[in-house]
Amino acid sequence: MTILGPLLMAAIVIVPIYMATRGNEMKTVAVIDQTGIFFEKFKDTDNIKFHYLVSDIGSAKSGFRKSGDYALLFIPKTEVSIPTNAILYAENNVSINVKSYIRNVMTKQVEDMKLEAKLKDLQTDKNNPLNVEDILRSVKTIIDVNTIKITDEGKEEKSYTEISMVLGTFAGILIYFFIFMFGSQVMRGVIEEKTNRIIEVIISSVKPFELMMGKIIGVGLVGLTQFLLWVVLTFGIVTVVTSTFAGKGAHKPSIEQTVIQNATKYNPDNLAMPDSSALIKPQDEGVNQIFEALNSVNFPVMIGAFIFFFLFGYLMYGALFAAIGGAVDSEADTQQFMLPITVPLILSIVMMQYFIQDPSGQVAFWFSVFPLTAPVAMMIRIPFGVPYWQVALSMGLLIITFLGTTWMAAKIYRTGILMYGKKVSYKELWKWLRY
């Protein structure tokens, strides 16, 4: 471990940097700007390339899936002089980086236009005192970039990248802690039985493999029961809150109509606004947006995926933890064996920001199919939308690896549980595997 430890710890730092530099894929974004204000304002970056279309939005959307573009940015022309809304079409949830870059470019361009107009007004009106704070406050702009997902059937569904990011992060961290917490319980239980010599009595009645799997499955079912209770109670609370606010929202217009109507909120020139009866009240709109975001989440898929990846991820790591517990005499001796096993899980948490920034990229794909990192990486990606074949591949490899690690752990476990007073090395474990 004097040599292996620094190598593994360095890998936690080096691998994310290397994978991030290797995984930057070029994303092409088509732009339809009906205002003409942002023409050639979106400059190409290292991984985002823009090109402008002159066709109408209907034709662009119908041919989007065949175009090969990553996303289609539509900036509608509204009744106000300065637009503050845009629509971003894509096949899946749009990357946070792409969405943030577009919002920043639009914000800068609009604020520059406002500042230029304000300075002209000050030049013509000499009696108006110059107040920098008021100017900066009037120039400040909020750009709303709405994301819409175009399905395989050609339907449009509003997507919420921020909600997917929160859910993915929460699910990844939760499964990480569950695997660690319940896997450690298995290891401590084995060490306790071995230290108290209870194992010698138990092993006279059951086979070592049956004892190991019974302990792993028992602790796993405890964790699964706890998770299902959380799901039931959470849905109960959400249902009560939803029913309380149900019926308070007004009639909701289409997504594109809402975007165009919302442009009147940030009207810097006090221009004529559309009929107020066509707009949603701010408080009702806020409630509707929250429930729309929650309703856009496919909770059955999320819960089903979490149960699968928790169970098989835990069973895989639980078998390894049980093998470690059977090989050592005390918990202090487990450190040299714990680090190599836990590095993949820690690495998947370290790489979380890269999965969120580009959930469909190569880095996220390979981490989500590699069995030792798949439970965390795939749960981070699933809220963003993952092709079914990738989920099936990840599940299949995880099941195969679970069977392989269980076989290895059983050979170590059956030899180690009756061995006392000997400091076990990796060389010794290799001998046990060959018995």
C-alpha positions as CSV (number, residue, x, y, z in Angstrom):
1,M,0.0,0.0,0.0
2,T,3.0,2.3,0.3
3,I,3.3,2.2,-3.5
4,L,-0.3,1.4,-4.4
5,G,-1.9,4.1,-2.2
6,P,-0.3,7.2,-3.8
7,L,-1.0,5.7,-7.3
8,L,-4.7,5.3,-6.5
9,M,-5.0,8.8,-4.8
10,A,-3.2,10.4,-7.8
11,A,-5.6,8.6,-10.1
12,I,-8.5,10.4,-8.4
13,V,-7.0,13.7,-9.5
14,I,-5.4,12.8,-12.8
15,V,-8.2,10.7,-14.4
16,P,-10.9,13.3,-14.2
17,I,-8.6,15.9,-15.8
18,Y,-7.5,13.5,-18.6
19,M,-11.1,12.3,-19.3
20,A,-12.4,15.8,-19.3
21,T,-9.8,16.9,-21.9
22,R,-10.4,13.8,-24.0
23,G,-14.2,13.9,-23.7
24,N,-14.9,17.4,-25.1
25,E,-17.2,16.7,-28.1
26,M,-18.0,19.4,-30.6
27,K,-21.7,20.4,-30.4
28,T,-23.3,22.2,-33.3
29,V,-26.1,24.6,-32.5
30,A,-28.4,26.0,-35.3
31,V,-29.7,29.5,-34.7
32,I,-32.9,31.2,-36.0
33,D,-32.9,34.8,-34.9
34,Q,-36.1,36.6,-35.9
35,T,-34.9,39.8,-34.2
36,G,-31.6,40.0,-36.1
37,I,-30.0,41.4,-32.9
38,F,-27.9,38.3,-32.2
39,F,-26.6,37.6,-35.7
40,E,-23.0,36.4,-35.5
41,K,-22.9,37.3,-31.9
42,F,-22.6,33.7,-30.8
43,K,-18.8,32.9,-31.3
44,D,-17.6,29.4,-31.6
45,T,-15.8,27.9,-28.6
46,D,-13.7,24.8,-28.1
47,N,-16.7,22.5,-28.1
48,I,-19.7,24.6,-29.3
49,K,-20.1,25.7,-32.9
50,F,-22.9,27.9,-34.2
51,H,-24.5,28.3,-37.6
52,Y,-27.4,30.5,-38.7
53,L,-30.5,29.4,-40.6
54,V,-32.8,31.5,-42.7
55,S,-35.7,29.1,-42.8
56,D,-38.9,29.4,-40.6
57,I,-39.0,27.6,-37.3
58,G,-41.6,25.0,-38.4
59,S,-39.3,23.7,-41.2
60,A,-36.3,23.8,-39.0
61,K,-38.1,21.7,-36.3
62,S,-39.4,19.2,-38.8
63,G,-35.9,18.6,-40.2
64,F,-34.0,18.9,-36.9
65,R,-33.5,15.2,-36.2
66,K,-32.0,14.6,-39.6
67,S,-29.8,17.7,-39.5
68,G,-27.3,16.2,-37.0
69,D,-27.3,19.4,-34.9
70,Y,-27.0,19.1,-31.2
71,A,-29.7,21.9,-30.6
72,L,-31.8,24.5,-32.4
73,L,-31.9,27.9,-30.8
74,F,-35.0,30.0,-31.7
75,I,-35.1,33.7,-30.7
76,P,-38.6,34.9,-31.5
77,K,-39.5,38.4,-32.5
78,T,-41.9,39.9,-29.9
79,E,-43.8,43.1,-29.5
80,V,-41.1,44.7,-27.4
81,S,-37.9,46.2,-28.9
82,I,-35.5,44.0,-26.9
83,P,-36.0,40.3,-26.6
84,T,-35.3,38.6,-23.3
85,N,-36.5,35.0,-24.1
86,A,-35.3,32.2,-26.3
87,I,-36.3,28.6,-27.0
88,L,-33.7,25.8,-27.3
89,Y,-34.8,22.6,-29.1
90,A,-32.9,19.4,-28.7
91,E,-33.4,15.6,-28.8
92,N,-32.3,15.3,-25.1
93,N,-31.8,17.6,-22.2
94,V,-29.4,20.4,-23.2
95,S,-26.0,20.6,-21.6
96,I,-25.6,23.1,-18.8
97,N,-22.6,24.6,-20.5
98,V,-24.4,25.2,-23.8
99,K,-27.4,26.7,-22.1
100,S,-25.3,28.9,-19.9
101,Y,-23.1,30.1,-22.8
102,I,-26.2,31.1,-24.8
103,R,-27.7,32.9,-21.9
104,N,-24.5,34.8,-21.2
105,V,-24.1,35.9,-24.8
106,M,-27.7,37.1,-25.0
107,T,-27.5,38.9,-21.6
108,K,-24.3,40.8,-22.6
109,Q,-25.7,41.8,-26.0
110,V,-29.0,43.0,-24.5
111,E,-27.3,44.9,-21.6
112,D,-25.0,46.6,-24.1
113,M,-27.9,47.8,-26.1
114,K,-29.7,49.1,-23.0
115,L,-26.6,50.9,-21.9
116,E,-26.1,52.5,-25.3
117,A,-29.7,53.7,-25.3
118,K,-29.5,55.0,-21.8
119,L,-26.3,57.0,-22.5
120,K,-28.0,58.5,-25.6
121,D,-30.9,59.6,-23.4
122,L,-28.6,61.2,-21.0
123,Q,-26.8,63.1,-23.7
124,T,-30.1,64.5,-25.1
125,D,-31.5,65.3,-21.6
126,K,-28.9,67.5,-19.9
127,N,-31.1,68.2,-16.9
128,N,-31.2,64.5,-16.0
129,P,-28.6,63.9,-13.3
130,L,-26.1,61.0,-13.9
131,N,-26.7,58.2,-11.4
132,V,-24.5,55.2,-12.0
133,E,-26.4,53.0,-9.6
134,D,-29.8,53.7,-11.4
135,I,-28.2,53.2,-14.8
136,L,-26.8,49.8,-13.8
137,R,-30.1,48.8,-12.3
138,S,-32.0,49.7,-15.4
139,V,-29.5,47.9,-17.6
140,K,-29.6,44.6,-15.7
141,T,-31.3,41.9,-17.7
142,I,-32.6,38.4,-17.0
143,I,-32.6,36.2,-20.1
144,D,-34.9,33.1,-20.0
145,V,-33.7,30.2,-22.2
146,N,-36.4,27.6,-22.3
147,T,-35.5,24.1,-23.4
148,I,-37.9,21.9,-25.4
149,K,-37.2,18.2,-26.1
150,I,-38.2,16.8,-29.5
151,T,-39.1,13.2,-29.1
152,D,-38.8,10.4,-31.6
153,E,-42.5,10.8,-32.5
154,G,-41.9,14.5,-33.3
155,K,-43.7,15.6,-30.1
156,E,-42.4,18.5,-28.1
157,E,-41.9,18.3,-24.3
158,K,-40.6,21.1,-22.2
159,S,-37.5,19.9,-20.4
160,Y,-36.0,21.3,-17.2
161,T,-32.2,20.9,-17.2
162,E,-31.8,22.3,-13.7
163,I,-34.3,19.8,-12.3
164,S,-32.5,17.0,-14.0
165,M,-29.2,18.2,-12.6
166,V,-30.6,18.3,-9.0
167,L,-32.2,14.9,-9.3
168,G,-29.1,13.3,-10.9
169,T,-26.9,14.8,-8.2
170,F,-29.2,13.7,-5.4
171,A,-29.6,10.2,-6.8
172,G,-25.9,9.7,-7.4
173,I,-24.9,10.8,-3.9
174,L,-27.7,8.8,-2.3
175,I,-26.7,5.6,-4.0
176,Y,-23.0,6.3,-3.1
177,F,-23.8,6.6,0.6
178,F,-26.2,3.6,0.6
179,I,-23.5,1.3,-0.9
180,F,-20.9,2.5,1.5
181,M,-23.1,2.5,4.5
182,F,-24.7,-1.0,4.1
183,G,-21.5,-2.5,2.6
184,S,-19.6,-1.4,5.8
185,Q,-22.3,-3.0,7.9
186,V,-21.7,-6.3,6.2
187,M,-18.0,-6.1,6.7
188,R,-18.3,-5.1,10.4
189,G,-20.8,-7.9,11.0
190,V,-18.4,-10.5,9.6
191,I,-15.4,-9.1,11.6
192,E,-17.5,-9.2,14.8
193,E,-18.6,-12.8,14.3
194,K,-15.1,-13.8,13.5
195,T,-13.6,-12.0,16.5
196,N,-16.1,-13.4,18.9
197,R,-15.6,-16.9,17.5
198,I,-19.4,-17.1,16.8
199,I,-18.5,-17.9,13.2
200,E,-17.1,-21.3,14.2
201,V,-20.5,-22.3,15.6
202,I,-22.5,-20.9,12.7
203,I,-20.3,-22.5,10.0
204,S,-21.1,-26.0,11.4
205,S,-24.7,-25.6,10.3
206,V,-24.5,-23.6,7.0
207,K,-22.1,-23.4,4.1
208,P,-19.7,-20.4,4.0
209,F,-21.3,-19.1,0.7
210,E,-24.8,-19.4,2.2
211,L,-23.7,-17.5,5.3
212,M,-22.1,-14.7,3.2
213,M,-25.0,-14.3,0.8
214,G,-27.5,-14.4,3.7
215,K,-25.7,-11.5,5.4
216,I,-25.4,-9.5,2.2
217,I,-29.0,-10.0,1.1
218,G,-30.4,-9.4,4.7
219,V,-28.6,-6.0,5.1
220,G,-29.5,-5.1,1.5
221,L,-33.2,-5.7,2.1
222,V,-33.1,-3.5,5.2
223,G,-31.7,-0.7,3.0
224,L,-34.3,-1.3,0.3
225,T,-37.1,-1.2,2.9
226,Q,-35.8,2.1,4.2
227,F,-35.7,3.5,0.6
228,L,-39.2,2.4,-0.2
229,L,-40.5,3.9,3.0
230,W,-38.9,7.2,1.9
231,V,-40.5,7.0,-1.5
232,V,-44.0,6.3,-0.1
233,L,-43.8,9.1,2.5
234,T,-42.3,11.6,0.0
235,F,-45.1,10.9,-2.6
236,G,-47.7,11.2,0.2
237,I,-46.4,14.7,1.1
238,V,-46.1,15.7,-2.6
239,T,-49.7,14.5,-3.3
240,V,-51.1,16.5,-0.4
241,V,-49.3,19.7,-1.4
242,T,-50.3,19.2,-5.1
243,S,-53.9,18.7,-4.3
244,T,-53.8,21.8,-2.1
245,F,-52.6,24.0,-5.0
246,A,-54.6,22.2,-7.7
247,G,-57.1,24.3,-9.6
248,K,-55.4,27.6,-8.7
249,G,-53.5,28.0,-12.0
250,A,-55.1,29.7,-15.0
251,H,-55.4,28.3,-18.4
252,K,-51.9,27.6,-19.7
253,P,-50.9,28.7,-23.3
254,S,-48.5,26.7,-25.5
255,I,-44.8,26.8,-24.7
256,E,-44.0,29.2,-27.5
257,Q,-46.8,31.5,-26.6
258,T,-45.6,31.6,-23.0
259,V,-42.1,32.5,-24.1
260,I,-43.3,35.3,-26.3
261,Q,-45.7,36.6,-23.6
262,N,-43.0,36.5,-20.9
263,A,-40.9,38.8,-23.0
264,T,-43.1,41.7,-21.8
265,K,-42.0,41.3,-18.2
266,Y,-38.7,42.9,-18.9
267,N,-39.8,45.8,-21.0
268,P,-37.1,48.5,-20.6
269,D,-38.8,51.1,-22.8
270,N,-42.3,51.0,-21.3
271,L,-43.7,49.9,-24.7
272,A,-47.3,48.9,-25.1
273,M,-47.9,45.5,-23.6
274,P,-50.3,42.7,-24.8
275,D,-53.7,42.3,-23.3
276,S,-53.2,41.4,-19.6
277,S,-56.1,38.9,-19.8
278,A,-54.0,36.6,-22.0
279,L,-51.2,36.5,-19.4
280,I,-50.9,34.3,-16.3
281,K,-50.8,35.9,-12.9
282,P,-47.2,35.8,-11.5
283,Q,-48.1,33.8,-8.5
284,D,-50.1,31.2,-10.5
285,E,-47.4,31.0,-13.1
286,G,-44.8,30.3,-10.4
287,V,-46.9,27.5,-8.9
288,N,-47.6,26.1,-12.4
289,Q,-43.9,26.1,-13.3
290,I,-42.9,24.2,-10.2
291,F,-45.5,21.5,-10.8
292,E,-44.7,21.3,-14.5
293,A,-41.1,20.7,-13.6
294,L,-42.0,18.0,-11.2
295,N,-44.5,16.4,-13.6
296,S,-41.8,16.3,-16.3
297,V,-39.8,13.9,-14.2
298,N,-40.4,10.2,-15.0
299,F,-40.5,9.0,-11.4
300,P,-41.3,5.4,-12.1
301,V,-38.2,5.1,-14.3
302,M,-36.1,6.9,-11.7
303,I,-37.3,4.7,-8.8
304,G,-37.0,1.5,-10.9
305,A,-33.5,2.4,-12.0
306,F,-32.5,3.4,-8.4
307,I,-33.7,0.1,-7.0
308,F,-31.9,-1.9,-9.7
309,F,-28.6,0.0,-9.5
310,F,-28.7,0.1,-5.7
311,L,-29.4,-3.6,-5.4
312,F,-26.8,-4.9,-7.8
313,G,-24.3,-2.2,-7.0
314,Y,-24.7,-3.0,-3.3
315,L,-24.6,-6.8,-3.9
316,M,-21.4,-6.4,-6.0
317,Y,-19.6,-4.2,-3.4
318,G,-21.2,-6.0,-0.5
319,A,-19.6,-9.2,-1.6
320,L,-16.2,-7.5,-1.7
321,F,-16.8,-5.9,1.7
322,A,-17.7,-9.4,3.1
323,A,-14.5,-10.8,1.6
324,I,-12.4,-8.1,3.3
325,G,-14.2,-8.8,6.6
326,G,-13.5,-12.5,6.3
327,A,-9.8,-12.0,5.5
328,V,-8.9,-9.7,8.4
329,D,-9.0,-10.0,12.2
330,S,-9.9,-6.4,13.1
331,E,-11.3,-3.3,11.4
332,A,-8.0,-1.6,11.6
333,D,-6.5,-4.1,9.2
334,T,-9.2,-3.4,6.5
335,Q,-7.6,-0.1,5.3
336,Q,-5.1,-1.7,2.8
337,F,-8.0,-3.6,1.1
338,M,-10.6,-0.9,1.3
339,L,-8.9,1.8,-0.8
340,P,-8.6,-0.2,-4.1
341,I,-12.2,-1.2,-3.8
342,T,-13.6,2.3,-2.9
343,V,-11.5,4.3,-5.4
344,P,-14.0,3.7,-8.4
345,L,-16.9,4.9,-6.3
346,I,-15.0,8.0,-5.1
347,L,-13.9,8.7,-8.7
348,S,-17.5,8.6,-9.9
349,I,-18.4,11.2,-7.3
350,V,-15.4,13.4,-8.3
351,M,-16.5,13.1,-11.9
352,M,-20.1,14.1,-11.2
353,Q,-19.7,17.7,-12.5
354,Y,-18.5,16.4,-15.9
355,F,-21.5,14.0,-16.1
356,I,-23.9,16.8,-15.4
357,Q,-22.2,19.2,-17.8
358,D,-22.3,16.7,-20.7
359,P,-24.6,13.8,-19.8
360,S,-24.5,12.3,-23.3
361,G,-20.7,12.7,-23.8
362,Q,-18.1,9.9,-24.0
363,V,-16.8,10.4,-20.5
364,A,-20.3,10.0,-19.0
365,F,-21.0,7.0,-21.2
366,W,-17.9,5.0,-20.3
367,F,-18.3,5.7,-16.6
368,S,-21.9,4.6,-16.7
369,V,-21.2,1.3,-18.4
370,F,-18.1,0.4,-16.4
371,P,-19.6,-1.8,-13.6
372,L,-17.6,-0.4,-10.7
373,T,-18.7,3.2,-11.4
374,A,-22.0,2.4,-13.2
375,P,-24.3,2.6,-10.1
376,V,-23.4,6.3,-9.4
377,A,-22.7,7.5,-13.0
378,M,-25.8,6.0,-14.6
379,M,-28.1,7.4,-11.8
380,I,-26.7,10.8,-12.5
381,R,-27.4,10.5,-16.2
382,I,-30.9,9.0,-16.2
383,P,-32.8,12.2,-15.3
384,F,-31.2,13.8,-18.4
385,G,-32.5,11.0,-20.7
386,V,-30.4,8.0,-21.6
387,P,-30.9,5.7,-24.7
388,Y,-32.4,2.3,-23.7
389,W,-29.6,0.3,-25.2
390,Q,-27.1,2.1,-22.9
391,V,-29.1,1.4,-19.8
392,A,-29.5,-2.3,-20.9
393,L,-25.7,-2.5,-21.5
394,S,-24.9,-1.0,-18.1
395,M,-27.3,-3.3,-16.4
396,G,-26.0,-6.4,-18.2
397,L,-22.4,-5.7,-17.4
398,L,-23.3,-4.9,-13.7
399,I,-25.0,-8.3,-13.3
400,I,-22.1,-10.2,-14.9
401,T,-19.6,-8.4,-12.7
402,F,-21.8,-9.0,-9.6
403,L,-21.6,-12.8,-10.3
404,G,-17.9,-12.6,-10.9
405,T,-17.1,-10.7,-7.7
406,T,-19.4,-12.9,-5.7
407,W,-17.5,-16.0,-6.9
408,M,-14.2,-14.4,-5.9
409,A,-15.5,-13.2,-2.6
410,A,-16.9,-16.6,-1.7
411,K,-13.5,-18.3,-2.2
412,I,-11.8,-15.6,0.0
413,Y,-14.5,-15.7,2.5
414,R,-14.6,-19.5,3.0
415,T,-10.9,-19.6,3.7
416,G,-10.5,-16.4,5.7
417,I,-13.3,-16.8,8.2
418,L,-11.6,-19.6,10.1
419,M,-8.1,-18.1,9.9
420,Y,-6.8,-16.1,12.9
421,G,-3.6,-14.3,13.9
422,K,-2.1,-13.9,10.4
423,K,-1.6,-10.7,8.6
424,V,-3.1,-11.3,5.2
425,S,-1.4,-9.8,2.1
426,Y,-2.6,-9.6,-1.6
427,K,-0.3,-12.5,-2.4
428,E,-2.1,-14.6,0.2
429,L,-5.5,-13.6,-1.2
430,W,-4.3,-14.7,-4.6
431,K,-3.5,-18.1,-3.2
432,W,-6.9,-18.4,-1.7
433,L,-8.5,-17.6,-5.0
434,R,-6.6,-20.5,-6.6
435,Y,-7.5,-23.1,-3.9
